[in-house]
């Protein structure tokens, strides 16, 4: 593991830091920066414009597609500097982190020309249509079907747990285009317009009143014939690329949000006079060690990528890291809410926090919003599911790394 960054990467770090200092609003990251939801939304729109004009959105993309062609080390430094000050870097997570890179690898030139500019400018929003009621962890069992009808695909079926579907312009989804093929074959990866007859979005209200997750119903929805990415019946391979981006894009920055959260909880324990409690101290020390493990494994992953390592142990880090941090976060948010005592059983957020998407908050029930700590607790319940469930991650490690036989399927 190498912790020394080359001089050119550090020079890029200095330039990135200078831009952030010049463009972030006064008071950013302090209690004095507390505009209301309307002002935050206006700021977010202006910030996205600044990011685009500064060339920071999708900066690792090739220059011919609007990016800056950053090297791997420059991309890492860029992510680190934005994470250091908790500055937003993405106009649309699903667009510039998942479907955009997938199009760069698998898309036709026409698809890149049509979809990438809107992603970079933050003008097009996306959602991901993979999971179904009967095909979550076992994604190959999906039943949503697409049948070619002239120059369009006709789509029928259902997706579930589709984040931000009610706000998206497009959905990148998997549909079965060849029902006679084997489970992993006969699936295609389609880019489907959301604003059309034949698509119904039903938000799934969570216990805290938020509803980022949705059911999406397709009843004769239409998709242009040319919106297949990677070729007809090749969707499984394309989807694995997308999931790889989802699981491995924050190797050296992912730990930072957990460290920031840990520091906040330590402060809350101090304010409540709980730091002398040996059980609280033990939990906080355990949390610190786990966050440190995330940081070290991030550098191991980066070093392996820079060296082109094909060590199967290192190759499995993306999956094991995801499993590690998601299970840690559920454990830690349990302890953080326990620290609140009886107060933690009543939602204690303010009205100003109810619907502030610019601040990255979940949209809570009007008049009864969760606090930051409670929102983290609720959201952590989903983290062992999206991006690959912990159970599936364990199967992957067992089969591909340890050489264990495949898990038996029910009835076999």
N, C-alpha and C positions, 0 to 999 in steps of 0.2 A: 504494500500500500504506500503510495507516494502522496505526501501532503504539501509538496512544494509546487507552486504554480509558476510557469515560465514567465519571463519578463514581459513578453507581449500581452499575455493574459492580464497581468497586473496593470499594464498601461491602459488596457481596455476597461478594467475595473475603475480606474481613476476617472476616465471619461464618462462612464456610466454614472458614477456617484456624483460627478459635477452636474450632469444633466438633471438628476433627481433633485439635487439641492436647489437648482435654479427653477424647477417647474412644480414641485410639490407646494401646496398652499401653506401659508404661514401657520404655524401651530400644528401641523400634521403630526399625528401620533401622540398628541398630548390632550388632556381633558379640555383645553381651551378650544380645540377643533371639534365643535359639536353642533353643526348646522342641523336644521330640521330635515325631514324626509324630502321635501320638495327641493330644498337647496342642494341636498346631496345628489339627487337625481340629475339636477342641472350640472353639478360639478362632474358627475360620472360621464355625462355626454361630452363635456368639454375635455375631460381627461382622455377619453378614447380618441378624440381628434388629435390631441397632442401626441399620443403614442403613435398614431399612424403617421403623422407628419415627421416625427422624430425617427421613424424607421424601427421602432422597437417591437411592434406586433409581428409575430412570425419572422423575426429577424434571422433565424437559422435557415429559412427557405432559400432556394437558389435565387439569384438576382433576376433571372429571366421571368420569374413568377412573382416579382415584387419584393422579395426578401433581401437580406444583406449578405447572404451566403456565409454566415458566421461559422467558424470552426467549432468543434465540440467544446473546447476549453472556453471559447468566448461565450458560447451559449450557456455553459455552466456558470460563468461569472455573471452574466446578465441575470439569470435566475436568482443567484445568490444576492446580488445587490438589491433587486426589487423585493426579495423576501426579507432582507435585513431591515428594511424600513416599512414592511407590510404595505407596499404600494401595488395596486392592481396592475397586472401585466397583460391580461387577456381580455379581448373584447367579447368573446364568446367561447367558453371552455370547450364545448363539443365541436365547434367549428375549427378553431385554430390548433387545438391539441389532439383531436381524434380524427375527424373526417378529412381535415385539410392534409395532414401528413399521409393519410391513407390514399388520398387522391394523387399526391406527389409520387407515391410508389406504384400505384395500380391504375390510375386514371388515364384516359385518353387525353390528347392535347386539347380536344374540344371541351371535355369535361373540366380540365384545369382552367381553360380560358373563361368558361361560363361561371364556375363556382368559386375559384380562389380569390378573385378581387373583392367580392362581397364579404368573404370571411375576413380578409385583411382589414377592410374599412369598417368592420363591425356593423355592416348593414344587413347581414343575413344571420338569422339565429337558427340553431339546429337542436335536434334531440335524437336519442339513440333508441331504435326499436329492435331489441334483441329478445329480451325475456318475454315469456308467455305464461299463462296460468299453468300449463303442463310442461313447460320447457324453460326452467330457470337455470339451475345448476347443470341439468342435462339439456343443454342448448340444442343439441342435434335432433331432439324430439320435436322441434317446432312444427306447427301445423298451419301457420299463415301461408296462404297459397297465392301465387301470381301466375296468371295465365295470359299468354300473348294473344291480344285481340287487335289485329291490324298493326298500327304503329304504336300501340300502347299496351302496357301490362294492366290487367284487371286484378285488383288485390282484394282478397277477402280473408278475414281472420281477426285476431285480437293480440295486442301487446299489453304488457302490464309493468308497473313500476317505472314508467317512462318519465324521467325527470324533465321538468320544464316544457312538457308537450303543449301545454295551453298557451305558451308564448312563442313557440317555434314556427319558423317559416318552412323548414324542411325537416324530414326525418330520414336518417339512413337506417334502413331496416333489412333484416334477413327474411326471405320468403322462399318457400319451396316451389321451385319451377319445374322439377322433374320428380313426380311422386313415385316413379318406378325405380329410382336410383337408391343406392344404399344410404344409410342415415346421414353421413357426413357429406355425401355427394347430392347433387340435385338441388342445392341451395344457392340462391343468388343474392347479391348485395345491391340494393336499389336505393336511389335518391329520389324521394317522393315528396311532392309539394303538399304541405299541410292544409293550406287554405283552399279547400275544394269540397263539393258534395261527396258523400260517401265516407267521410272521416268524422268520427265523433270522439271528443276527448272528455273523459270523466275524471275529475280530480279525486284523489283518495285522501280524505281528511285524516290527519294524524291526531294523536292524543293531545298535542299542544295547539291544535287548530290550524297548523300549517298544511299545505297541500301541494308540495313540489312534485310528488309522485302522481302518476295518472294511469288510468286504463285508456287505451286507444283502440277504437273499433273501426275496422275497415269493411265497408259493404259496397263493393263495386268501385272502390277508389281507383284513380288512374295515375299511371306513371309513364312518361315517354319511354319508348323502346330503347333509346340510346342512353338512358340513365342507369344502366347496369355497370357496376364498377368491377373490373378484373375479369369480365367475361361471364356468360351465362353458365350456371351450375358450378361456378368456382367461388361462391360466396364464403364457404368455410375458411379457405385460405386467406381471403381478404379480411374476414372478421378477426382471425387470429392476429393479424397485423394491427388492427385497431385496438384490440385488447392489450397487446404489447405496449402500445403508446400509453394506454390508460394506466397500466401498472408500473411503468418505468420512467416517467418523465421528470421525476423530482428526486433523483438519487441523493444529491447533496443539499437539498433545501427542505425536503419533507419534514425533517426533524425539527425545523425551526418553529413551526406552529405549536408543536407539542412542548418545546422548551418555553415558549412565551406563555402558554397556558399553565405550565407547571409553576413558573415564576409568579403568575397571578394567584394561583391557589396557595402558594407559600405565603404570599402577602395576606391573603384572607385568613389563613391559619394564625398568622402572627397577630392580626387585628382582633381575633377572637380568643387570644390567649391559649391556643391549642398546641403551640410548638413544643411545649414541655411534655405533652402526652406521648409516651413512648410508642404507642401504636401508630399515632399520626406521624411521628418522626420516621418510623420504620417504613411506612407506606411512601412517604415523600422521598426517602433515600432510594427505595426500590424504583420509584418512578424516574428519578434522576439517572439511575444506572441504565434503565431501559431506553431512555431518550439518548443517552450517550452511545449505546449499542447501535441505535438507528443511524447516528452520525457516522460512526466508524464504518458500518456496513455500506453507507452511501459512498464513502471514499473508496472502499474496496471495489464497489461496482464501477465507479468512474475509472479507477486505475485499470481494471480489467478491460473496459471499453477502449481506453487509450492504447493499451498494449495488444489489442486484438486477441485476448485470451479466449480459448475455447474449452477451458476447464469446466466440466459439467457442474462442479460445485459452485463455481462463480456464476455460471449461466443460470442456475436456479435461484440466484439471489433476488431477482425481481419478484418472483412469486413468494419466496419465503419472507422477504421484507414486507410485502403487502399483508401477509398473514400476521406477521409480528406486530406491525404498528396498529392494525385494525383491532386485534384482540387486546393489545395494550390499552388502546383508547377507551374501549368499553370498560375495562377494569378500572382505569384511572378516573373516568367520569363518574363511576359508581362511588369512588372514594371522595371525589370533590363534592358531590351532592350530599353524601353522608356528613361531611364537615359542616354543612349548613344546618344540620339538625332538623327540627320540626319545620323551620322556615323553608327548607327545600321541598316540602310537600305542597306548597302553595306557589303558583306562578307569580313571580315578583318583578316582571319586566314593566317598563313604563309604556304609556300610550305611544310615545314617540318611537318606540322600538317595534311596534306592531307590524309595520309594512315598509321596511326600509331596504329594498333589494340592493341599492347602491352601496350599502354598508355590508353586504354579504349576509344579511340576517335572513332567517326563515320567516315567512309571512304567518304571523300568529293570529289567533282568534281575536277579533275586535274587542277591546276593553279588558282583555285578559291575556297578556303576552308573557312568554317565558323570559327570564333573565338570560344573559349570555351563558352562564354556567348551566342553566337548565336546558337551553337550546343545544349546547354541546352534548349534554347527556342524551337527549332524545335522538339527535342525528347520529350519534355513535352506534345506535342500535343497528343502523343500516350498513355500517362500514365493513362488516364481515361478509356482506352479501355482494354489493356492487364491485365490479372489476374482477370478479372471480371469488366465489365463496371460499371460506377457510377449508371446508370439507374437500372441495375440488382441488385447492392448492396442496393439501396433504396427499391426495391421490397422485398428483403430478410429481411431487417430490419422491413419493414412495416408488412409483413406476419408472420415472426417468432418471432419478439420481441413485436410488437404492437398488434398483433392479427387481423390485417386487412384482409378483403377478398382478394383472389387472383385477380391479375389484369386481366380484361376480355381479351380474345383473339380476334383478328380481326374477324369479321363476326359472332360473337356469342353474 
